[in-house]
């Protein structure tokens, strides 16, 4: 059963998905609508063995980046604008 919660958009659920290179979901995790995207990043990465992890800047966190590099993958995630040291990434 999906988790429900309040967010600015109202009462709802967020669906977090890991997809293969063709966009086919291989793992899906729901969260309450008010939770941040990064809260499900590490659980989504746990079962994956991939060369590259492509995500938007909401997944730019040190813990997530460490996890990606620890499993031998390359992060293709733009840095958030408020990072003190902007790290390079492949656009």
C-alpha positions as CSV (number, residue, x, y, z in Angstrom):
1,X,0.0,0.0,0.0
2,X,1.4,3.4,-0.9
3,X,2.4,5.8,1.8
4,X,0.4,9.0,1.9
5,X,1.4,12.4,3.2
6,X,0.9,16.1,2.9
7,X,3.0,18.3,0.6
8,X,2.6,21.8,-1.0
9,X,0.7,20.1,-3.8
10,X,-1.8,18.5,-1.4
11,X,-2.3,14.9,-0.1
12,X,-0.3,12.4,-2.0
13,X,2.6,10.0,-2.6
14,X,5.9,10.3,-4.4
15,X,7.1,7.4,-6.5
16,X,10.9,6.9,-6.7
17,X,12.1,4.6,-9.5
18,X,15.4,3.2,-10.7
19,X,15.3,2.6,-14.5
20,X,17.5,0.7,-16.9
21,X,19.1,2.4,-20.0
22,X,15.8,2.1,-21.9
23,X,13.7,3.8,-19.2
24,X,12.1,0.6,-18.0
25,X,11.6,0.7,-14.2
26,X,13.6,-2.0,-12.4
27,X,12.8,-0.9,-8.8
28,X,10.1,1.3,-7.4
29,X,9.8,2.8,-3.9
30,X,6.9,5.0,-2.6
31,X,7.2,7.7,0.0
32,X,4.8,10.2,1.6
33,X,4.4,13.3,-0.5
34,X,6.3,15.6,1.9
35,X,9.5,13.5,2.0
36,X,12.6,14.6,0.1
37,X,13.8,12.7,-3.0
38,X,17.2,11.9,-1.6
39,X,15.7,9.8,1.3
40,X,15.2,6.8,-1.1
41,X,18.4,7.2,-3.1
42,X,20.6,4.7,-1.2
43,X,17.9,2.0,-1.0
44,X,17.4,2.3,-4.7
45,X,21.1,2.0,-5.3
46,X,21.6,-1.1,-3.1
47,X,20.5,-3.7,-5.6
48,X,21.9,-2.1,-8.7
49,X,25.2,-2.8,-10.5
50,X,25.6,-0.2,-13.2
51,X,28.3,1.9,-14.9
52,X,26.6,5.3,-14.5
53,X,23.9,6.7,-12.2
54,X,22.0,9.6,-13.9
55,X,19.8,11.7,-11.6
56,X,18.7,15.3,-11.1
57,X,20.3,17.7,-8.7
58,X,18.0,16.8,-5.8
59,X,20.1,13.6,-5.5
60,X,23.4,15.6,-5.1
61,X,24.3,14.6,-1.5
62,X,27.7,13.5,-0.2
63,X,26.2,10.2,1.2
64,X,24.6,9.3,-2.1
65,X,27.8,10.2,-4.1
66,X,29.9,8.1,-1.8
67,X,27.6,5.2,-2.3
68,X,27.7,5.5,-6.1
69,X,31.5,5.6,-6.1
70,X,31.8,2.8,-3.6
71,X,29.9,0.4,-5.9
72,X,32.2,1.3,-8.8
73,X,29.7,3.5,-10.7
74,X,30.1,7.1,-12.0
75,X,27.6,9.7,-10.9
76,X,26.1,11.9,-13.6
77,X,24.3,14.3,-11.2
78,X,24.5,18.1,-11.5
79,X,25.7,19.8,-8.3
80,X,23.3,21.9,-6.3
81,X,23.9,25.6,-6.7
82,X,24.6,26.0,-2.9
83,X,27.6,23.7,-2.9
84,X,30.7,25.6,-1.6
85,X,32.9,23.6,-4.0
86,X,31.2,22.9,-7.3
87,X,32.2,19.4,-8.5
88,X,32.5,18.6,-12.2
89,X,30.0,16.3,-13.9
90,X,29.4,15.1,-17.4
91,X,26.6,17.1,-18.9
